[in-house]
Amino acid sequence: MSVTVPSDQPLVPVITGGDLGAYSLAREFHEQAGLISAVVPTSVNRNFTGTRIAQLFPVGPMLEPKKVLADLSRVADVLEGHRRPLLLMPGYDHLVRIVLDHREELTELGYRIPELTVDQLDRGALKDRFYALCEQLGVRYPRTTTVDCGPELADSNDADARSAIAAQIDTAGLSWPVVVKADDGGAWADVRFEGRRKVHLAHSHDDVARLARRASGAGYRAGLIVQDYVAGADSQLRILHLFRSRTGGIRSAGLGEVIIEDHAPGLEGNARAIVVPAEVTEQERQITSQGTALLEALDWHGFAMFDLKVDADTGEPVFLEMNPRLGRHHFYLTASGINPVVDLLAEFGGDDTAAPSQSPSAPRQPHQRPAASLTIPQALAHRYANESQRRTLTEAKRLGTVQDPWDYPADRHWQRRLYHWVQRRRSAADLEASR
């Protein structure tokens, strides 16, 4: 069983989801401020077995807005949101949208939410609009076209669909293979069809047309992004987190280098191993500067995460997408000395009637030491790392700055530790099989 949030705790983090991101945040709130979090998963799962840092509120699927509001209302009643602030942390893009759509009702329940509009969310999180912003600011992104998955696509015949999509791809000047992914990740999470993945790699017009018609037939009505594949292994991937205050300053900035991603269907894009080198390169400064410019153009408030890839052919960073929240594997920030809870508490933990907190004159940056966050065995991470990443891993191991987000000394439980020990080895086997 989980613990209960103390009645005298002045603020309660409310974290939706039950995955790595949710546990990491609960750990970070406890580690930084001794707070017990309220975690709202779809069901009780072994990620929180015997936890002493969170009270669990399992609510079932969180897809329909009315149900999500009802669930969060019940949680607020239990936590007495009328007398103390509840810091709401949505764990998925579609929940961010629901929260912003119903900001007024949730605020009345006691929840504290970043000052964002749905239009700001669309400009950042919908890929076609995000790429338009990149174009405006001179930020490199993959050559892209968007295939409309309206109902007429499902009703068309194979030949007509293929012809129209082929013409669109050729006009855009894309080269094979291409990456295909949903423009609206929240809507994509709601559809099911055979062969559905989070990210697809297509090798022909037929592949794209087949995928688009299946998605349309399953009820997906947004666009499918079709874009050039950026050359390079997973070790070319980068993750940038920025926190922008309501007064306009960047409170913290942390860039991590991915070693290896998960390649299981539905989990593509989730990093399993991330390193943070001790030295900041000129390219890393450029990436942070470009991310900052994007958030300034959006007048963003709160955390945002950018997925990038350094093109192995040109050496240039390419922005792939922006997520309107902390990423699932954001713990590399804490491992490198930037616990995101510091920013969350500074921005949302005070009196709402007080003046907005002022941003520091310079953003918090990683400590000048190598660090790593791993959810796979170190030996496997070392095998997939490039040469510079291996050096970082070796030095981080020597300094004791290699961390496993699941292994929190203040919250260890033998059943949970055994479960994650097994999961790490299964993940290692799955990675080996997928390579």
C-alpha positions, 0 to 999 in steps of 0.5 A: 500500500502507498502512504497518505499525503499528510494533512499538514503538508502545505502543497501537494504535487498531483502527478498523472500517470504511473510510468518512469516520468511519474515516479521520477517526479515523485522522487524529485519532490521528496528528495528536494522538499520532503513532499509526498505526492499524489500520483494518479495512474490508470491502475495500481502497478508495480512501479509504485509497490510499497512506495513511501513517497506517494499516495496513489489514486488509480482512476482507470483510463484518462482519455475522455475530458469529462472523466478526467475532470471528474477524476481530478475533482475527486482527487482534489476533494480528498486532498482538500484543494480548497485550503492548499495548492495542488500542483498539477503535473500532466504526464501525457500530451493529451492530458496537457490539452485537457488541462488547458481546455478546462483550466478555469474549472481545475483552478477553482478546484485548487490546482495550479497550472502554467499560464498557457492557452490552447493556441500556444499549445497548438503552436508548440505541440502540433508538428506542422505549426511547430515546423512553421515556427522553426522556419520563421526563426531559422531553426533547422527541422526535417523536410516535411509534408503532412498527409490528411487522414480525414474520412474521405481517405478511408473511403477512397480506393487504394490506387487513388490514395497512393497516387495522391500521397505519392504526388504530395511526397514527391512535391515536397522533395523527400527522400527514402526512407521517411519517418511517419508519425502523428501530427497530434500525439494525443489523438494518436494515443486514442486510435488502435489498428494493426501495425500501429506504432508511435513512429514508423519508418516507411520505404515506399509510397505504398508504405505511407499510403497503407499506413494513412488509410489504416489510421483514417479507417481507425478514426484518426482525423488529424494529420500524419507527418511524413519527413526526411529521416535524419541520418545517424544512430540513437547516440546522435539524439539529444533531449533539451529541457527548458523552464521559462518563468511567467516573467519571461526568463529561462530558469533552467536549461539541461541538454542530454545525449541519448545513448539508446532508445526503446524500440518496442512498439508504442515506446519508440522515442523513450530514451533508456540511457542518457549522459550529460558530459562535463564540458558544454560545447559550442553546438550545445550552446547553439541548441539551447539558444535556439530552444530559448528563441522558440519558447520566447516566440511562443511566450511559453510558461513552464517546462518544455522538452525538445527532441533533436538529432545531430545529422550524422552527415552534416553535423547540424542539430535538427529539431524534431518536436516539442513536448509541452511538459517534462519528458518521461526520462527527464531524470538526467536533469537531476543526475546532473544537478538540475532537479526540476522541482526547484523551478516548479516550487519557485514558480508555483509553490508560493502565494498566488497573490504575491508578485510572480517570482523573478527568474535568476539572472542566468539559468541553472545549468548542469554541474560541471561534471559528467553524469548519466541516467540509466534504465538499462545495465551499465554494460549495455549502455557502454556497448551502444554509446559512441566514444565520447559517451563511453568516456563520459560513462566511465568518468561518471561511474568513477565519480558516482554520478551514474544514477537509476531513477527507479533506485531511490535509497529513501524509497526502496522496497524489495518487490519493486527492486526485484521487478525493475531488476527483471525489467532491466534485463528484459529490456536489454534482451529486447534491445538486442533483438531489435538491433 
